[in-house]
Amino acid sequence: MWQAAIDLAVDCYELTKGFPREEAYGLTAQIRRAATSVAANIAEGHGREVTGSFVQFLRIAQGSLKELETHMLISQRVGLIREVEFRKMTDRCDEIGRMLRALIRNLQEKQ
């Protein structure tokens, strides 16, 4: 899951390289920040010694994933990314989201 989040972040960087310069501090920065936040929160939570803290960071990662999906939708609607790119990225977000939910459920059942 962490590797999938890393791959998603790298792909977001590649995707946003094609955005106009005037978006450097707008959607480009927002997409990159949200995407890197998903992987970073998974890693930070995993580094904690307490299951409850790990779950909390996984939930933060979920929020960042939803934020990323929102930025992707806006980018698609204003014409910065094509429908096919939008679908590809949101499908990957959905997959990571399912993995996050499954891990959270598993950790909570063990508590």
VOBA-1610 file (N, C-alpha, C; in pm, whole numbers, padded with zeros to 5 digits, always signed):
BEGIN
Met+00083-00119+00000Met+00000+00000+00000Met+00087+00125+00000Trp+00190+00127+00085Trp+00279+00243+00091Trp+00347+00262-00045Gln+00391+00151-00107Gln+00456+00160-00238Gln+00358+00211-00343Ala+00234+00167-00336Ala+00132+00216-00431Ala+00111+00366-00413Ala+00115+00413-00288Ala+00100+00557-00261Ala+00220+00634-00312Ile+00339+00578-00299Ile+00460+00641-00354Ile+00447+00652-00506Asp+00409+00542-00569Asp+00393+00542-00715Asp+00290+00645-00760Leu+00182+00655-00687Leu+00079+00755-00718Leu+00135+00896-00708Ala+00212+00923-00605Ala+00272+01056-00588Ala+00366+01088-00704Val+00449+00992-00741Val+00542+01013-00853Val+00463+01042-00981Asp+00357+00968-01005Asp+00275+00990-01124Asp+00205+01126-01119Cys+00169+01171-01001Cys+00109+01304-00988Cys+00209+01413-01025Tyr+00333+01395-00985Tyr+00438+01489-01025Tyr+00453+01492-01176Glu+00454+01374-01238Glu+00466+01367-01384Glu+00346+01433-01452Leu+00228+01404-01403Leu+00105+01459-01461Leu+00104+01612-01454Thr+00144+01665-01340Thr+00135+01810-01321Thr+00248+01887-01389Lys+00349+01816-01438Lys+00455+01884-01515Lys+00396+01953-01638Gly+00286+01900-01688Gly+00222+01957-01806Gly+00124+02070-01775Phe+00105+02102-01648Phe+00013+02209-01611Phe+00075+02345-01646Pro-00009+02445-01672Pro+00044+02579-01703Pro+00123+02635-01584Arg+00217+02723-01615Arg+00299+02787-01513Arg+00217+02861-01407Glu+00107+02920-01450Glu+00025+02996-01354Glu-00040+02906-01248Glu-00035+02776-01269Glu-00089+02682-01171Glu+00016+02633-01071Ala+00138+02684-01082Ala+00248+02637-00996Ala+00214+02645-00849Tyr+00145+02751-00808Tyr+00109+02767-00668Tyr-00038+02734-00643Gly-00104+02685-00746Gly-00244+02647-00735Gly-00259+02496-00737Leu-00324+02445-00839Leu-00353+02303-00844Leu-00228+02215-00849Thr-00123+02261-00915Thr-00001+02181-00920Thr+00050+02154-00778Ala+00063+02258-00701Ala+00113+02243-00563Ala+00016+02163-00478Gln-00113+02187-00493Gln-00212+02117-00413Gln-00212+01967-00442Ile-00206+01930-00569Ile-00204+01789-00608Ile-00080+01721-00554Arg+00034+01785-00573Arg+00160+01726-00527Arg+00162+01712-00375Arg+00114+01812-00305Arg+00113+01808-00159Arg+00022+01697-00108Ala-00099+01688-00164Ala-00194+01586-00120Ala-00141+01445-00150Ala-00083+01427-00268Ala-00033+01296-00307Ala+00083+01251-00218Thr+00175+01341-00190Thr+00288+01302-00105Thr+00242+01280+00039Ser+00137+01350+00079Ser+00085+01336+00214Ser+00028+01196+00239Val-00029+01135+00138Val-00084+01000+00154Val+00027+00905+00196Ala+00133+00900+00116Ala+00244+00809+00146Ala+00314+00846+00277Ala+00332+00975+00300Ala+00402+01020+00421Ala+00327+00982+00547Asn+00195+00993+00545Asn+00117+00959+00664Asn+00113+00809+00688Ile+00112+00730+00582Ile+00121+00586+00600Ile+00254+00551+00666Ala+00361+00610+00617Ala+00494+00583+00672Ala+00506+00631+00816Glu+00458+00751+00843Glu+00469+00804+00978Glu+00389+00720+01077Gly+00270+00681+01038Gly+00189+00597+01125Gly+00253+00462+01150His+00312+00405+01047His+00378+00276+01062His+00496+00285+01158Gly+00560+00399+01161Gly+00673+00419+01250Gly+00636+00435+01395Arg+00509+00454+01423Arg+00463+00465+01562Arg+00455+00327+01624Glu+00475+00323+01752Glu+00473+00194+01823Glu+00333+00156+01871Val+00238+00247+01855Val+00104+00226+01909Val+00005+00210+01795Thr-00075+00104+01801Thr-00171+00075+01695Thr-00270+00190+01676Gly-00316+00250+01786Gly-00411+00360+01776Gly-00354+00478+01698Ser-00227+00506+01717Ser-00162+00614+01642Ser-00152+00580+01494Phe-00120+00453+01466Phe-00111+00409+01327Phe-00245+00429+01258Val-00352+00388+01324Val-00486+00403+01268Val-00517+00551+01243Gln-00481+00635+01338Gln-00504+00779+01322Gln-00433+00833+01197Phe-00308+00793+01176Phe-00235+00839+01058Phe-00291+00781+00930Leu-00341+00658+00936Leu-00405+00600+00818Leu-00531+00678+00781Arg-00603+00724+00881Arg-00723+00806+00854Arg-00684+00941+00794Ile-00575+00997+00839Ile-00526+01122+00779Ile-00488+01097+00633Ala-00426+00982+00607Ala-00392+00946+00469Ala-00518+00935+00383Gln-00624+00879+00442Gln-00752+00871+00370Gln-00802+01010+00333Gly-00792+01102+00427Gly-00836+01239+00400Gly-00755+01303+00290Ser-00625+01281+00290Ser-00539+01335+00184Ser-00574+01274+00049Leu-00611+01147+00050Leu-00650+01080-00074Leu-00777+01142-00131Lys-00873+01172-00044Lys-00997+01237-00089Lys-00968+01379-00139Glu-00876+01447-00073Glu-00836+01579-00119Glu-00774+01570-00259Leu-00688+01471-00279Leu-00626+01451-00410Leu-00732+01424-00516Glu-00828+01339-00486Glu-00936+01311-00581Glu-01012+01438-00619Thr-01034+01524-00521Thr-01105+01650-00546Thr-01024+01740-00638His-00895+01751-00613His-00808+01833-00699His-00802+01777-00841Met-00805+01645-00852Met-00805+01583-00984Met-00935+01614-01058Leu-01046+01608-00988Leu-01175+01640-01049Leu-01177+01784-01098Ile-01131+01875-01016Ile-01126+02016-01056Ile-01036+02032-01178Ser-00920+01966-01175Ser-00826+01975-01288Ser-00890+01924-01417Gln-00965+01818-01405Gln-01032+01762-01523Gln-01141+01857-01572Arg-01217+01913-01481Arg-01329+02000-01520Arg-01283+02132-01580Val-01166+02180-01541Val-01117+02306-01600Val-01025+02280-01720Gly-01013+02154-01759Gly-00941+02121-01882Gly-00790+02102-01868Leu-00742+02083-01746Leu-00598+02062-01729Leu-00556+01917-01751Ile-00649+01825-01726Ile-00622+01684-01756Ile-00739+01626-01833Arg-00707+01528-01916Arg-00811+01463-01996Arg-00888+01362-01912Glu-01003+01326-01960Glu-01089+01229-01891Glu-01016+01098-01864Val-00941+01050-01961Val-00871+00922-01945Val-00767+00931-01832Glu-00696+01042-01823Glu-00600+01060-01714Glu-00671+01068-01579Phe-00782+01141-01579Phe-00861+01155-01457Phe-00907+01018-01408Arg-00962+00937-01497Arg-01012+00804-01460Arg-00898+00716-01407Lys-00786+00721-01476Lys-00671+00639-01434Lys-00628+00676-01292Met-00616+00805-01265Met-00570+00849-01134Met-00675+00820-01025Thr-00801+00845-01054Thr-00903+00821-00952Thr-00924+00671-00927Asp-00903+00589-01029Asp-00909+00444-01007Asp-00799+00401-00911Arg-00682+00458-00926Arg-00572+00425-00836Arg-00600+00476-00695Cys-00659+00594-00686Cys-00698+00647-00555Cys-00799+00554-00488Asp-00896+00505-00565Asp-00995+00411-00511Asp-00928+00285-00459Glu-00832+00233-00535Glu-00763+00111-00494Glu-00686+00133-00363Ile-00615+00242-00353Ile-00540+00272-00230Ile-00637+00295-00115Gly-00749+00361-00143Gly-00850+00383-00040Gly-00905+00253+00015Arg-00929+00156-00073Arg-00976+00024-00028Arg-00872-00044+00061Met-00745-00032+00022Met-00639-00092+00103Met-00631-00026+00240Leu-00644+00107+00243Leu-00640+00179+00370Leu-00755+00135+00460Arg-00876+00128+00405Arg-00993+00087+00484Arg-00976-00054+00539Ala-00924-00143+00456Ala-00905-00282+00500Ala-00802-00289+00612Leu-00694-00215+00599Leu-00592-00217+00704Leu-00644-00156+00834Ile-00718-00048+00823Ile-00777+00014+00943Ile-00869-00085+01014Arg-00957-00150+00937Arg-01048-00250+00996Arg-00969-00361+01064Asn-00867-00411+00996Asn-00786-00519+01051Asn-00718-00477+01181Leu-00662-00359+01183Leu-00593-00310+01305Leu-00691-00289+01418Gln-00809-00237+01387Gln-00909-00212+01491Gln-00962-00342+01549Glu-00975-00444+01467Glu-01022-00574+01517Glu-00922-00638+01612Lys-00794-00607+01593Lys-00689-00664+01677Lys-00675-00591+01810Gln-00734-00472+01819Gln-00721-00394+01943Gln-00811-00446+02051
//
